[in-house]
């Protein structure tokens, strides 16, 4: 509100203050969309719980994907916009409540993703040697919150690995674990990750899909990369590629599915050579239970068929597979920020379809959502661009019709955080972290080495004299 207590439209003197919670692709694309329009003057605080930006581009895409990870250079240009202020190392709900944040800004866009894994719900899932893909990915990408001890203990005994799921993340995990150590030396993985992977006794990797290849969620590019490893051979049972009429129709109608089947059929004739690691893709199998005394030693699976609705139904045919490590990759779900509703079934924030947050069935003025926490864990990095644009369009429409307005002067968010003893990381601070990682990589003959400990990241900031 302005001095007389009324709301006012945004202006160059008092722009619309927007906080974006989550500095991954969805958040950065939202910030970029806001800066590219001229109708509503804006200033943007791009807030993240970590001291580093880029979200899943940094801590989700496998480090052996240099071309994919290079997208952060594109994202970085959005951070350089003068209307955007990166504010890292700030945990909303801990350093500042959501209610307090909303006193500092006129609108909030939630883009913090879906970080929790979905569970299998089968006996034995709690045994040591059973991990979520989120655990493994966080570990090999150097996420500060990764459970190193648990993951590394599991890998130390992992001769037979089973990955449950047929999405891109499942393929990433399988590929990283099946690679020769030398193939990973040039990546930006933390050194301790490279050391553990080099010592891991992995002899075989199996990827399990509950349904058939026509229902798999991976992209063709990710699938093809399985066949580019120097010491692993991809094996596919031709029987798993025999499709029912509905699946054949799906393959004919969907170009991605058709291309995937072409790749898989090309692998059906592969023969395992001595000294190479087998990486098996097995479809129409669903996990029934994990077996073992004290830790995982196997997984019982049931043969399935796909019914008329595309669901996997059991046939009663059971099989026990050896497994020292089972990694589930069956989806992600979002968690609520304190004070923000999340639908338990979908793991997303309720919204009106284009991004306006819904509370008690009505749109909540000044609250918006984009990315996985809006639509669920689907699509690729680029999908977030259209999604964020849709949400920003809704925000701009609200500003144009007066639903969203400025509320007068408030204290600066960063100054408020610093006064509370928080240590917000700004763009120049991130540049110091970036330089430190490049220097660490250079010392080991690599382009970059990811620093994984939060305190080390903050130490790189403190080491720079301003």
C-alpha positions as CSV (number, residue, x, y, z in Angstrom):
1,X,0.0,0.0,0.0
2,X,1.1,3.6,-0.6
3,X,1.2,6.3,2.1
4,X,-2.6,6.7,2.3
5,X,-3.1,2.9,2.7
6,X,-4.4,2.2,-0.8
7,X,-2.9,-0.1,-3.4
8,X,-1.2,1.4,-6.4
9,X,-0.1,0.2,-9.8
10,X,3.6,-0.6,-10.4
11,X,5.8,2.2,-11.7
12,X,9.4,2.9,-12.5
13,X,9.8,4.6,-9.1
14,X,8.1,1.7,-7.3
15,X,8.3,-1.5,-9.4
16,X,6.4,-4.7,-8.6
17,X,8.6,-6.6,-6.3
18,X,8.6,-10.3,-7.1
19,X,10.2,-13.1,-5.1
20,X,10.9,-16.3,-6.9
21,X,11.6,-19.2,-4.5
22,X,13.9,-21.7,-6.3
23,X,16.8,-20.7,-8.6
24,X,16.6,-23.8,-10.9
25,X,15.5,-23.7,-14.5
26,X,11.8,-22.9,-13.7
27,X,12.7,-20.0,-11.4
28,X,15.3,-18.6,-13.8
29,X,13.0,-18.9,-16.8
30,X,10.3,-17.1,-14.8
31,X,12.8,-14.3,-14.0
32,X,13.8,-14.1,-17.6
33,X,10.2,-13.8,-18.8
34,X,9.6,-11.0,-16.3
35,X,12.6,-9.0,-17.4
36,X,11.7,-9.4,-21.1
37,X,8.4,-7.7,-20.9
38,X,7.9,-3.9,-20.8
39,X,4.4,-3.5,-19.6
40,X,5.0,-3.9,-15.8
41,X,8.1,-2.5,-14.1
42,X,9.5,-5.2,-11.9
43,X,12.4,-6.0,-9.5
44,X,13.1,-9.7,-8.8
45,X,14.7,-11.6,-5.9
46,X,15.6,-15.1,-7.0
47,X,15.8,-17.0,-3.7
48,X,17.4,-20.4,-3.2
49,X,18.0,-22.6,-0.2
50,X,21.5,-23.5,-1.5
51,X,24.4,-21.1,-1.9
52,X,24.4,-22.0,-5.6
53,X,21.9,-21.4,-8.5
54,X,20.7,-23.7,-11.3
55,X,18.8,-26.4,-9.2
56,X,18.6,-29.7,-11.1
57,X,20.9,-28.4,-13.8
58,X,23.6,-28.5,-11.2
59,X,22.3,-31.2,-8.9
60,X,20.1,-33.4,-11.1
61,X,21.6,-33.8,-14.6
62,X,24.3,-36.4,-14.5
63,X,27.8,-35.0,-14.7
64,X,28.7,-37.1,-17.7
65,X,26.2,-35.0,-19.7
66,X,28.5,-32.0,-20.5
67,X,26.3,-30.7,-23.3
68,X,23.1,-30.8,-21.1
69,X,24.9,-29.3,-18.2
70,X,26.2,-26.5,-20.4
71,X,22.7,-25.0,-20.3
72,X,23.7,-23.3,-17.1
73,X,25.7,-20.9,-19.2
74,X,22.4,-19.9,-20.8
75,X,20.7,-19.6,-17.4
76,X,23.6,-17.6,-16.1
77,X,22.8,-14.8,-18.5
78,X,19.5,-14.3,-16.9
79,X,21.2,-13.9,-13.5
80,X,23.2,-11.0,-15.0
81,X,20.0,-9.0,-15.6
82,X,20.1,-5.8,-13.5
83,X,16.5,-6.4,-12.5
84,X,17.3,-9.8,-11.0
85,X,19.0,-10.3,-7.7
86,X,20.2,-13.8,-6.8
87,X,19.8,-14.5,-3.1
88,X,21.2,-17.9,-2.2
89,X,21.7,-19.7,1.1
90,X,18.3,-18.6,2.3
91,X,15.8,-21.2,3.6
92,X,12.3,-19.9,3.5
93,X,10.5,-21.2,6.6
94,X,13.8,-21.2,8.5
95,X,15.7,-18.0,7.9
96,X,12.4,-16.2,7.0
97,X,8.8,-17.3,7.2
98,X,6.7,-17.2,4.2
99,X,4.4,-14.7,5.9
100,X,7.4,-12.4,6.6
101,X,8.6,-12.8,3.0
102,X,5.3,-11.7,1.7
103,X,5.6,-8.5,3.7
104,X,8.7,-7.6,1.7
105,X,7.3,-8.3,-1.8
106,X,4.2,-7.9,-3.8
107,X,4.1,-11.3,-5.4
108,X,5.8,-14.7,-4.9
109,X,6.4,-17.4,-7.5
110,X,7.1,-20.8,-6.1
111,X,9.5,-22.8,-8.3
112,X,11.3,-25.0,-5.8
113,X,10.7,-28.2,-7.6
114,X,9.8,-31.7,-6.3
115,X,12.8,-33.1,-4.4
116,X,11.4,-36.1,-2.6
117,X,11.3,-39.6,-4.1
118,X,8.2,-41.8,-4.4
119,X,8.4,-45.1,-2.6
120,X,7.7,-48.6,-3.9
121,X,5.6,-49.6,-0.9
122,X,6.9,-53.2,-0.9
123,X,8.5,-55.4,1.9
124,X,12.2,-54.9,2.4
125,X,12.3,-51.4,1.0
126,X,14.0,-50.2,4.3
127,X,16.9,-52.6,4.1
128,X,20.4,-51.3,3.7
129,X,21.3,-51.4,0.1
130,X,17.9,-50.0,-0.9
131,X,18.3,-46.4,-2.1
132,X,16.2,-43.7,-3.9
133,X,17.6,-42.3,-7.1
134,X,17.4,-38.9,-5.4
135,X,20.0,-40.2,-2.9
136,X,22.4,-41.4,-5.6
137,X,22.0,-38.4,-7.8
138,X,22.5,-35.9,-5.0
139,X,25.7,-37.8,-4.1
140,X,27.3,-38.0,-7.5
141,X,26.4,-34.4,-8.3
142,X,27.9,-33.0,-5.1
143,X,24.7,-31.8,-3.4
144,X,25.5,-30.3,0.0
145,X,22.7,-32.4,1.6
146,X,23.7,-35.7,0.1
147,X,23.9,-38.7,2.5
148,X,27.5,-39.7,1.7
149,X,27.8,-42.4,4.3
150,X,24.7,-44.2,3.3
151,X,25.3,-44.1,-0.4
152,X,29.0,-45.0,-0.2
153,X,28.3,-47.9,2.2
154,X,25.8,-49.3,-0.3
155,X,28.2,-48.9,-3.3
156,X,31.0,-50.6,-1.5
157,X,29.1,-53.9,-1.7
158,X,27.3,-53.4,-5.0
159,X,28.2,-56.1,-7.4
160,X,24.7,-56.6,-8.8
161,X,22.7,-53.4,-9.3
162,X,19.0,-53.1,-10.1
163,X,17.5,-49.8,-11.0
164,X,13.7,-49.7,-10.9
165,X,12.2,-47.2,-13.4
166,X,12.5,-46.4,-17.1
167,X,12.7,-42.6,-17.1
168,X,15.8,-40.5,-17.8
169,X,16.9,-40.4,-14.2
170,X,16.9,-44.2,-14.0
171,X,19.1,-44.3,-17.2
172,X,21.4,-41.7,-15.7
173,X,22.0,-43.7,-12.6
174,X,22.5,-47.0,-14.4
175,X,24.9,-45.4,-16.9
176,X,27.0,-43.7,-14.2
177,X,27.3,-47.0,-12.2
178,X,28.2,-49.0,-15.3
179,X,30.9,-46.6,-16.7
180,X,34.6,-47.2,-16.5
181,X,36.2,-44.8,-14.0
182,X,38.3,-43.3,-16.8
183,X,35.1,-42.1,-18.6
184,X,34.2,-40.0,-15.6
185,X,37.6,-38.4,-14.9
186,X,36.9,-35.3,-17.1
187,X,33.5,-34.6,-15.4
188,X,33.0,-32.1,-12.6
189,X,32.1,-34.8,-10.0
190,X,33.6,-34.3,-6.6
191,X,36.8,-36.2,-6.1
192,X,35.4,-38.5,-3.4
193,X,32.7,-39.5,-5.8
194,X,35.2,-40.5,-8.5
195,X,37.2,-42.4,-5.9
196,X,34.2,-44.4,-4.6
197,X,33.0,-45.2,-8.1
198,X,36.5,-46.4,-9.1
199,X,36.5,-48.8,-6.2
200,X,32.9,-50.0,-6.5
201,X,32.7,-53.7,-7.4
202,X,29.9,-53.3,-9.9
203,X,29.7,-56.3,-12.2
204,X,26.2,-56.0,-13.7
205,X,23.4,-53.5,-13.9
206,X,19.8,-54.2,-14.6
207,X,17.0,-51.6,-15.4
208,X,13.5,-52.8,-14.7
209,X,10.3,-51.4,-16.2
210,X,6.9,-52.3,-14.8
211,X,5.3,-51.9,-18.3
212,X,6.6,-52.3,-21.8
213,X,9.0,-50.3,-23.9
214,X,6.1,-48.4,-25.5
215,X,5.2,-47.0,-22.1
216,X,8.7,-46.0,-21.1
217,X,9.3,-42.4,-20.2
218,X,12.9,-41.9,-21.3
219,X,14.0,-39.8,-24.3
220,X,15.7,-41.3,-27.3
221,X,18.9,-39.3,-26.7
222,X,19.2,-40.6,-23.1
223,X,18.5,-44.1,-24.4
224,X,21.2,-44.0,-27.1
225,X,23.8,-42.9,-24.6
226,X,23.7,-46.2,-22.9
227,X,25.4,-47.7,-26.0
228,X,28.2,-45.3,-25.9
229,X,30.1,-46.6,-22.9
230,X,33.5,-48.1,-23.4
231,X,33.2,-51.2,-21.2
232,X,29.5,-52.0,-21.0
233,X,27.2,-53.8,-23.4
234,X,23.4,-53.1,-23.5
235,X,21.3,-56.2,-23.6
236,X,17.6,-56.5,-24.4
237,X,15.5,-59.6,-24.5
238,X,13.7,-59.7,-27.9
239,X,10.6,-61.2,-26.2
240,X,10.2,-57.9,-24.3
241,X,9.9,-56.1,-27.6
242,X,6.9,-58.1,-28.7
243,X,4.1,-55.5,-28.4
244,X,0.3,-55.9,-28.1
245,X,-1.8,-54.1,-30.7
246,X,-2.4,-51.1,-28.4
247,X,1.3,-50.6,-27.8
248,X,2.0,-51.0,-31.6
249,X,-0.6,-48.3,-32.2
250,X,1.0,-46.0,-29.6
251,X,4.4,-46.5,-31.2
252,X,3.0,-45.6,-34.6
253,X,1.4,-42.4,-33.2
254,X,4.2,-41.2,-31.0
255,X,7.5,-40.4,-32.8
256,X,9.6,-40.7,-29.6
257,X,8.1,-44.1,-28.8
258,X,8.8,-45.2,-32.3
259,X,12.4,-44.0,-32.2
260,X,12.9,-45.7,-28.8
261,X,11.7,-49.0,-30.1
262,X,14.0,-48.7,-33.1
263,X,16.9,-48.3,-30.8
264,X,15.9,-51.1,-28.5
265,X,15.4,-53.5,-31.4
266,X,18.8,-52.6,-32.7
267,X,20.2,-53.9,-29.4
268,X,18.3,-57.1,-29.3
269,X,21.1,-58.9,-31.2
270,X,23.9,-57.7,-28.8
271,X,26.1,-60.5,-27.4
272,X,28.0,-59.9,-24.2
273,X,31.8,-60.0,-24.7
274,X,34.2,-61.2,-22.0
275,X,35.4,-58.4,-19.7
276,X,32.5,-56.1,-20.4
277,X,29.8,-55.1,-17.9
278,X,26.3,-56.2,-18.9
279,X,23.6,-53.5,-18.7
280,X,20.2,-55.2,-19.1
281,X,17.0,-53.5,-19.9
282,X,14.1,-55.7,-18.7
283,X,10.5,-54.7,-19.3
284,X,7.2,-56.1,-18.0
285,X,8.6,-56.7,-14.5
286,X,7.4,-55.1,-11.3
287,X,9.1,-55.4,-7.9
288,X,7.3,-57.5,-5.3
289,X,9.7,-57.5,-2.4
290,X,13.4,-56.9,-1.6
291,X,15.0,-59.9,0.1
292,X,18.0,-60.2,2.4
293,X,19.0,-60.6,6.1
294,X,20.5,-57.4,7.3
295,X,20.9,-56.0,3.8
296,X,19.6,-56.4,0.3
297,X,20.7,-59.6,-1.5
298,X,18.0,-59.9,-4.1
299,X,14.7,-58.6,-5.5
300,X,11.7,-60.6,-6.3
301,X,9.8,-59.4,-9.4
302,X,6.6,-60.4,-11.1
303,X,6.1,-60.7,-14.8
304,X,3.4,-58.2,-16.0
305,X,1.2,-57.4,-18.9
306,X,-0.2,-54.1,-20.0
307,X,-4.0,-54.0,-19.9
308,X,-6.4,-51.9,-22.1
309,X,-5.9,-48.9,-19.9
310,X,-2.1,-49.0,-20.2
311,X,-1.7,-50.3,-16.6
312,X,0.7,-53.0,-15.5
313,X,-1.2,-56.1,-14.3
314,X,0.5,-59.1,-12.6
315,X,0.6,-62.5,-14.3
316,X,1.6,-64.4,-11.2
317,X,5.0,-65.5,-12.7
318,X,7.7,-64.7,-10.1
319,X,11.5,-64.4,-10.5
320,X,14.2,-63.7,-8.0
321,X,17.1,-61.5,-9.2
322,X,20.4,-61.1,-7.4
323,X,20.8,-57.5,-6.2
324,X,23.3,-56.0,-3.7
325,X,22.0,-52.5,-4.5
326,X,18.4,-51.6,-5.5
327,X,17.8,-48.0,-6.7
328,X,14.2,-46.9,-7.1
329,X,13.5,-44.2,-9.7
330,X,9.7,-44.2,-9.8
331,X,9.0,-40.5,-9.6
332,X,9.3,-37.4,-7.5
333,X,6.9,-35.4,-5.3
334,X,6.9,-31.9,-3.9
335,X,6.9,-30.9,-0.2
336,X,5.1,-28.0,1.3
337,X,6.9,-24.9,2.5
338,X,5.6,-24.0,5.9
339,X,2.4,-22.1,5.1
340,X,2.0,-23.3,1.5
341,X,-0.5,-26.1,0.6
342,X,0.6,-29.1,-1.3
343,X,-1.8,-31.8,-2.6
344,X,-0.7,-35.1,-1.0
345,X,-1.7,-37.2,-3.9
346,X,-0.1,-35.2,-6.7
347,X,2.8,-33.7,-4.7
348,X,2.0,-30.3,-6.4
349,X,0.7,-26.9,-5.2
350,X,-3.0,-26.5,-6.0
351,X,-3.4,-23.9,-8.8
352,X,-5.9,-22.7,-11.3
353,X,-4.3,-24.4,-14.3
354,X,-2.1,-21.5,-15.4
355,X,-0.2,-20.9,-12.2
356,X,-2.3,-18.9,-9.7
357,X,-2.0,-20.7,-6.3
358,X,-5.4,-21.9,-4.9
359,X,-6.2,-21.7,-1.2
360,X,-9.5,-23.1,-0.1
361,X,-10.6,-23.3,-3.7
362,X,-9.9,-19.7,-4.6
363,X,-7.0,-18.0,-6.2
364,X,-4.6,-16.5,-3.6
365,X,-3.7,-12.9,-4.6
366,X,0.0,-12.5,-5.3
367,X,0.9,-16.2,-5.2
368,X,2.0,-18.2,-8.2
369,X,3.7,-21.5,-9.0
370,X,5.8,-22.8,-11.9
371,X,7.9,-25.9,-12.7
372,X,7.6,-29.3,-11.2
373,X,5.9,-28.1,-8.0
374,X,3.2,-26.8,-10.4
375,X,2.8,-29.6,-12.9
376,X,4.6,-32.6,-11.4
377,X,8.0,-34.1,-12.4
378,X,7.5,-34.2,-16.1
379,X,9.3,-32.9,-19.2
380,X,12.8,-31.9,-19.8
381,X,14.7,-28.7,-18.8
382,X,13.2,-26.8,-21.7
383,X,9.7,-27.7,-20.7
384,X,10.0,-25.3,-17.8
385,X,10.4,-22.3,-20.2
386,X,6.9,-22.5,-21.6
387,X,5.5,-23.4,-18.1
388,X,7.2,-20.4,-16.5
389,X,6.0,-18.1,-19.3
390,X,2.4,-19.3,-18.7
391,X,2.7,-18.4,-15.0
392,X,4.3,-15.0,-15.7
393,X,1.5,-14.2,-18.2
394,X,-1.0,-14.9,-15.4
395,X,0.9,-12.6,-13.0
396,X,1.1,-9.8,-15.6
397,X,-2.6,-10.1,-16.3
398,X,-3.3,-9.7,-12.6
399,X,-1.0,-6.6,-12.5
400,X,-2.8,-5.2,-15.6
401,X,-6.3,-5.5,-14.1
402,X,-5.4,-4.3,-10.6
403,X,-5.7,-7.7,-8.9
404,X,-2.0,-7.4,-8.1
405,X,-0.6,-4.0,-7.0
406,X,2.3,-2.5,-5.0
407,X,2.0,-2.0,-1.3
408,X,4.4,0.8,-0.5
409,X,7.9,0.9,0.9
410,X,9.3,-2.1,2.8
411,X,12.7,-3.0,4.2
412,X,15.3,-4.5,1.9
413,X,15.1,-8.3,2.0
414,X,18.8,-8.9,2.1
415,X,19.4,-6.3,4.8
416,X,16.7,-7.9,6.9
417,X,18.2,-11.3,6.5
418,X,21.7,-10.1,7.4
419,X,20.3,-8.3,10.5
420,X,19.0,-11.7,11.6
421,X,22.4,-13.3,11.3
422,X,21.7,-15.1,8.0
423,X,24.4,-15.2,5.3
424,X,22.7,-14.6,2.0
425,X,24.9,-15.4,-1.1
426,X,24.5,-12.8,-3.9
427,X,25.6,-13.0,-7.5
428,X,29.1,-11.8,-6.9
429,X,29.4,-14.3,-4.1
430,X,28.3,-17.0,-6.4
431,X,31.0,-15.9,-8.9
432,X,33.6,-16.5,-6.1
433,X,32.3,-20.0,-5.7
434,X,32.3,-20.5,-9.4
435,X,36.0,-19.4,-9.6
436,X,36.9,-21.6,-6.7
437,X,35.4,-24.7,-8.4
438,X,37.2,-23.9,-11.7
439,X,40.5,-23.5,-9.8
440,X,40.0,-26.7,-8.0
441,X,39.3,-28.5,-11.3
442,X,42.4,-27.0,-12.9
443,X,44.5,-28.3,-10.0
444,X,43.4,-31.8,-11.1
445,X,43.5,-31.3,-14.9
446,X,39.7,-30.8,-15.2
447,X,37.5,-27.9,-16.2
448,X,35.8,-27.9,-12.9
449,X,35.4,-29.8,-9.7
450,X,32.1,-29.4,-7.8
451,X,32.5,-28.4,-4.2
452,X,30.0,-30.4,-2.2
453,X,30.2,-29.1,1.4
454,X,28.1,-26.1,2.3
455,X,30.8,-24.7,4.5
456,X,33.4,-25.0,1.7
457,X,31.1,-23.1,-0.6
458,X,30.6,-20.3,2.0
459,X,34.3,-20.3,2.7
460,X,35.0,-19.5,-1.0
461,X,32.7,-16.5,-0.5
462,X,34.3,-15.3,2.7
463,X,37.8,-15.6,1.2
464,X,37.1,-12.8,-1.3
465,X,37.8,-9.3,0.0
466,X,35.2,-6.9,-1.2
